[in-house]
């Protein structure tokens, strides 16, 4: 699951700036709508991505169990290998960003205190963007053991969710991909990941979509 937030500049009582903004918008060239390629779309019908700012550097918060670091790295490697270039990069473990907030740093969290009201959500990726460029993305995994338990390895474990498949999906959101409106068989951007299901390789449609921007 993803949460999309447009960056908003807060201005209190500065009418001149508001008027200038309107004038700039009126004079700006009108962009032709883009094909979505399954990306999040801006209000101007442009695909939202990191563009030339890739590779995106993500840090792994110390809340993430160490046994899943390999699953995260595997997800990063899979997207990079599928595209034939580095679009994602792990910056390492960190204790410097203990809470999710808009701070310009991209972090993966594992939240054991996930609220009951949202127990159906396995993870949430929040991206912040301005115009058609993402400038921050954070992944929060539902780590409440009464909601979900995860596995990582060659053999599925009954009643557990594959952590690598889940992170591969969320990393797709980090890059700007949305859930598939019409789901191609095997797509890693499908809305639901059932227990014991492994989806560890993007299908051709997933890769083709990403290549619209990367």
C-alpha positions in Angstrom: 0.0 0.0 0.0 1.2 3.5 -0.7 0.3 7.0 0.6 1.0 9.8 -1.8 1.6 13.4 -0.5 2.2 16.4 -2.7 4.6 18.9 -1.1 2.8 22.0 0.0 4.5 25.4 0.6 2.8 27.1 3.5 2.4 30.8 3.1 0.5 32.9 5.6 -0.9 36.2 4.4 1.5 36.9 1.6 -0.8 37.9 -1.1 2.0 39.1 -3.4 3.5 35.6 -3.5 0.2 34.1 -4.2 -0.4 36.5 -7.1 3.0 35.8 -8.5 2.4 32.1 -8.3 -0.8 32.4 -10.3 1.0 34.5 -12.9 3.8 32.0 -13.2 1.3 29.2 -13.6 -0.6 31.1 -16.3 2.7 31.8 -18.2 4.1 28.3 -17.8 4.0 26.0 -20.9 1.2 23.5 -20.8 2.5 19.9 -20.6 0.9 17.2 -22.7 -0.6 14.4 -20.6 1.6 11.4 -20.3 0.6 7.8 -20.4 0.5 6.6 -16.8 2.7 3.4 -17.2 1.1 2.5 -13.8 2.9 5.4 -12.1 1.4 7.8 -9.6 0.3 10.8 -11.6 0.6 14.5 -10.8 -2.2 17.0 -11.1 -0.7 17.9 -14.4 -1.1 14.3 -15.7 2.7 13.7 -15.5 4.3 10.5 -14.1 5.7 11.1 -10.6 9.2 9.6 -10.2 12.8 10.3 -9.0 13.9 10.9 -12.5 17.6 11.8 -12.7 17.9 11.7 -8.9 18.0 7.9 -9.0 19.5 5.8 -7.4 17.4 6.3 -4.4 19.3 5.7 -1.2 17.2 4.0 1.6 18.3 3.4 5.2 17.1 0.4 7.3 16.0 1.4 10.7 17.2 -0.6 13.7 13.6 -1.7 14.3 13.8 -4.1 11.3 14.8 -7.6 12.4 18.3 -8.4 11.2 17.2 -11.7 9.6 15.3 -9.7 7.0 18.1 -7.4 5.9 19.0 -10.0 3.2 15.4 -9.9 1.9 15.5 -6.1 1.6 18.8 -6.2 -0.3 17.4 -9.0 -2.5 14.5 -6.8 -3.4 16.8 -3.9 -4.2 19.0 -6.1 -6.3 16.0 -7.5 -8.2 14.8 -4.1 -9.3 18.3 -3.0 -10.3 19.0 -6.2 -12.3 15.6 -6.0 -14.0 16.3 -2.5 -15.2 20.0 -3.0 -16.0 21.0 0.0 -13.9 21.1 1.1 -10.2 17.9 2.8 -9.2 17.8 1.7 -5.6 20.6 1.5 -3.0 20.8 0.6 0.7 22.6 3.2 2.8 23.0 0.8 5.7 21.5 0.3 9.2 20.6 3.5 11.1 19.4 4.6 14.5 19.4 8.3 13.5 15.8 8.5 12.2 13.7 6.7 14.9 10.3 8.1 13.8 8.8 8.4 10.3 8.5 12.1 9.3 9.1 14.3 6.4 12.8 14.9 6.8 14.3 14.3 3.3 15.6 10.9 4.3 14.3 7.6 3.0 13.9 4.9 5.7 12.5 1.4 6.1 10.7 0.8 9.5 9.3 -2.3 11.2 6.5 -1.2 13.5 5.6 -3.6 16.2 3.0 -1.2 17.7 1.0 -1.1 14.5 -2.6 0.0 15.4 -5.5 -2.5 15.4 -7.6 -0.1 13.2 -5.1 -0.7 10.3 -4.3 -4.4 11.0 -5.3 -5.4 7.4 -2.4 -3.4 6.0 0.9 -5.4 5.7 2.9 -2.2 4.9 2.5 1.4 3.9 4.9 3.4 1.7 4.6 7.2 1.9 6.1 9.2 -0.9 6.4 13.0 -0.9 6.6 14.8 -4.2 6.5 18.2 -5.8 5.6 18.8 -9.5 6.5 15.4 -11.0 9.5 14.6 -8.8 9.6 12.5 -5.6 11.9 13.8 -2.9 11.3 11.4 -0.1 9.9 7.9 0.5 9.4 5.9 3.7 8.4 2.3 4.1 6.6 1.1 7.3 6.1 -2.6 7.7 3.3 -3.9 9.9 5.5 -5.7 12.6 2.7 -6.4 15.0 2.9 -10.2 15.6 -0.8 -10.4 16.2 -1.4 -9.1 12.7 1.3 -10.7 10.5 4.3 -13.0 10.9 6.9 -13.1 8.1 9.4 -15.6 6.6 12.3 -15.3 4.3 14.0 -18.3 2.7 13.6 -20.9 0.0 10.6 -22.6 1.5 7.3 -20.9 2.3 6.1 -21.2 5.9 2.4 -21.7 6.4 0.4 -18.7 7.7 3.4 -16.4 7.2 4.0 -13.6 4.7 7.1 -13.6 2.4 9.1 -10.6 3.5 11.1 -10.4 0.2 7.9 -10.3 -1.9 6.4 -7.6 0.4 9.5 -5.4 0.2 9.8 -5.8 -3.6 6.2 -4.5 -3.9 6.9 -1.6 -1.5 10.1 -0.7 -3.3 8.1 -0.4 -6.5 6.0 2.2 -4.7 9.2 4.0 -3.6 10.1 4.3 -7.3 6.7 5.8 -8.1 4.6 2.8 -9.2 1.0 2.5 -8.2 -1.1 -0.6 -7.6 -2.1 -2.1 -10.9 -5.6 -1.1 -12.0 -5.7 -4.1 -14.3 -3.5 -6.8 -12.7 -1.3 -8.7 -15.1 -0.7 -12.3 -13.9 2.2 -12.4 -11.5 2.7 -8.6 -11.2 4.5 -7.6 -8.1 2.3 -4.5 -7.9 -0.8 -6.5 -7.1 -2.8 -5.1 -4.2 -2.7 -8.2 -2.0 0.0 -10.7 -1.0 -1.5 -13.8 0.5 0.2 -16.0 3.1 3.0 -18.3 1.7 2.8 -16.6 -1.7 6.1 -15.6 -3.3 6.3 -12.9 -5.9 10.1 -12.2 -6.1 10.5 -11.3 -9.7 8.8 -8.5 -11.6 6.9 -9.6 -14.7 7.7 -8.0 -18.1 4.9 -5.5 -17.6 6.3 -4.3 -14.3 9.7 -3.7 -15.9 8.3 -2.0 -19.0 6.3 0.3 -16.8 9.4 1.4 -14.8 11.3 2.0 -18.0 8.9 4.7 -18.9 10.8 6.8 -16.2 14.0 4.9 -15.6 
